[in-house]
């Protein structure tokens, strides 16, 4: 390395320009600050690999941009949503079942169409994986996923109908 790197001086010298660039990319203060921090963190870790200190500024901008692209790629693959926007897409979590509840579930499962009953029983009662169920039933994997999803919906309706009937009887 040509000369000794004064990290504090580099931060002082390049922070404002890096922040402006990061803000123009990210569009908000929090993400811009994170991007700048990530760029300087990377510089601190990889400073020994920088041979020419006159190129630190361009290295920082390139590094910041790569961090931005990495974050954007991650957000495209794993988008974030407000809970209220996706609440209807979240799975319903049922409470733990006791022995009496299992009898109700098996009675309700008996009322579910056999096309849906088999994959649901194999998955939840026998704990087979989707690929194993596909092999057992000799159907495509997508069909197994679909039948389990629909079977659970039918099972929930059957259980709710049974509970409703019991409540009316009391």
C-alpha positions in Angstrom: 0.0 0.0 0.0 1.3 3.5 -0.9 1.2 5.3 2.4 -0.7 4.6 5.6 -4.5 4.9 5.5 -6.0 7.3 8.0 -9.5 5.9 8.2 -10.9 8.9 10.2 -9.6 11.3 7.6 -11.1 9.3 4.8 -14.5 9.2 6.5 -14.4 13.0 7.1 -13.3 13.6 3.5 -15.8 11.4 1.7 -18.8 10.9 4.0 -20.9 13.8 2.7 -20.5 12.9 -1.0 -21.1 9.2 -0.3 -24.2 10.1 1.7 -25.6 12.3 -1.1 -25.0 9.5 -3.6 -26.6 6.9 -1.3 -29.6 9.1 -0.7 -30.1 9.6 -4.4 -30.1 5.8 -4.8 -32.1 4.8 -1.8 -34.5 7.7 -1.5 -34.5 7.8 2.3 -32.2 8.8 5.1 -32.1 5.5 6.9 -31.2 3.3 4.0 -28.7 6.0 2.7 -27.0 6.0 6.1 -26.8 2.2 6.1 -25.3 2.1 2.6 -22.6 4.6 3.6 -21.9 2.7 6.8 -21.6 -0.6 4.8 -19.2 1.0 2.3 -16.9 2.3 5.1 -17.2 -1.0 6.9 -16.1 -2.8 3.8 -13.2 -0.3 3.4 -12.1 -1.0 6.9 -12.1 -4.8 6.4 -10.5 -4.7 2.9 -8.2 -1.7 3.3 -5.1 -3.9 3.0 -6.1 -4.8 -0.5 -6.2 -1.2 -1.8 -2.8 -0.5 -3.4 -3.4 3.1 -4.5 -4.9 5.5 -1.9 -5.7 8.0 -4.6 -8.4 5.6 -5.8 -10.1 5.2 -2.5 -12.9 7.6 -3.4 -13.9 5.7 -6.6 -13.5 2.4 -4.7 -15.9 3.7 -2.0 -18.5 4.8 -4.6 -18.3 1.5 -6.4 -18.6 -0.4 -3.2 -21.6 1.6 -2.1 -23.3 1.1 -5.4 -22.7 -2.7 -5.2 -24.2 -2.7 -1.7 -27.2 -0.9 -3.1 -27.6 -3.4 -5.9 -27.3 -6.3 -3.4 -30.0 -4.8 -1.2 -32.3 -4.1 -4.1 -31.8 -7.7 -5.4 -32.6 -9.0 -2.0 -35.8 -6.8 -1.8 -36.9 -8.0 -5.2 -36.5 -11.6 -4.1 -37.9 -11.1 -0.6 -40.3 -8.1 -0.7 -41.4 -6.5 2.5 -45.0 -5.5 3.1 -47.0 -3.9 5.8 -48.8 -6.5 7.9 -52.2 -5.0 7.1 -51.6 -5.3 3.3 -50.9 -9.0 3.4 -53.0 -10.1 6.4 -55.4 -12.1 4.3 -52.4 -14.0 2.8 -51.0 -15.2 6.1 -51.8 -18.8 7.1 -54.2 -19.3 9.9 -52.5 -20.8 12.9 -54.7 -23.2 14.7 -54.4 -23.9 18.5 -52.8 -27.0 19.8 -55.1 -30.0 19.8 -55.8 -32.3 22.8 -57.0 -35.9 22.6 -60.7 -34.9 22.3 -59.8 -32.4 19.6 -58.0 -35.1 17.6 -61.2 -37.1 17.5 -63.0 -34.1 16.1 -60.3 -33.6 13.5 -60.3 -37.2 12.4 -64.2 -37.1 12.2 -64.0 -34.0 10.2 -61.2 -35.4 8.0 -63.5 -38.3 7.2 -66.0 -35.9 5.7 -63.4 -34.3 3.4 -63.3 -35.6 -0.2 -60.8 -38.5 -0.5 -58.8 -36.6 -3.2 -57.9 -34.0 -0.5 -58.0 -36.3 2.5 -55.1 -38.6 1.5 -52.5 -35.8 1.0 -53.7 -34.0 4.2 -53.5 -37.1 6.3 -50.1 -38.1 4.9 -48.7 -34.7 5.5 -50.1 -33.8 8.9 -50.8 -37.2 10.5 -48.0 -39.3 9.0 -45.5 -36.3 8.6 -44.5 -37.2 5.0 -42.8 -34.5 2.9 -44.4 -33.1 -0.2 -42.0 -35.1 -2.5 -42.7 -38.3 -0.6 -46.5 -37.7 -0.9 -46.1 -37.1 -4.6 -44.4 -40.4 -5.0 -46.9 -42.3 -2.8 -49.9 -40.8 -4.6 -48.2 -40.8 -8.0 -49.1 -37.2 -8.7 -47.0 -34.1 -9.5 -45.6 -32.1 -6.6 -47.7 -29.1 -7.5 -50.8 -31.2 -7.3 -49.8 -32.4 -3.8 -49.4 -28.8 -2.6 -52.7 -27.7 -4.1 -54.6 -30.6 -2.7 -53.1 -30.1 0.8 -54.0 -26.4 0.6 -57.6 -27.1 -0.5 -57.9 -30.1 1.8 -57.0 -27.9 4.8 -59.7 -25.4 3.7 -62.3 -28.2 3.5 -61.2 -29.6 6.8 -61.5 -26.2 8.5 -65.0 -25.7 7.1 -65.9 -29.2 8.3 -64.6 -28.5 11.8 -66.2 -25.1 12.0 -69.6 -26.6 10.9 -69.2 -29.3 13.5 -68.4 -26.8 16.3 -71.3 -24.6 15.1 -73.7 -27.5 15.3 -72.5 -28.4 18.8 -73.0 -24.8 19.9 -76.5 -24.7 18.6 -77.3 -28.0 20.4 -76.2 -26.5 23.8 
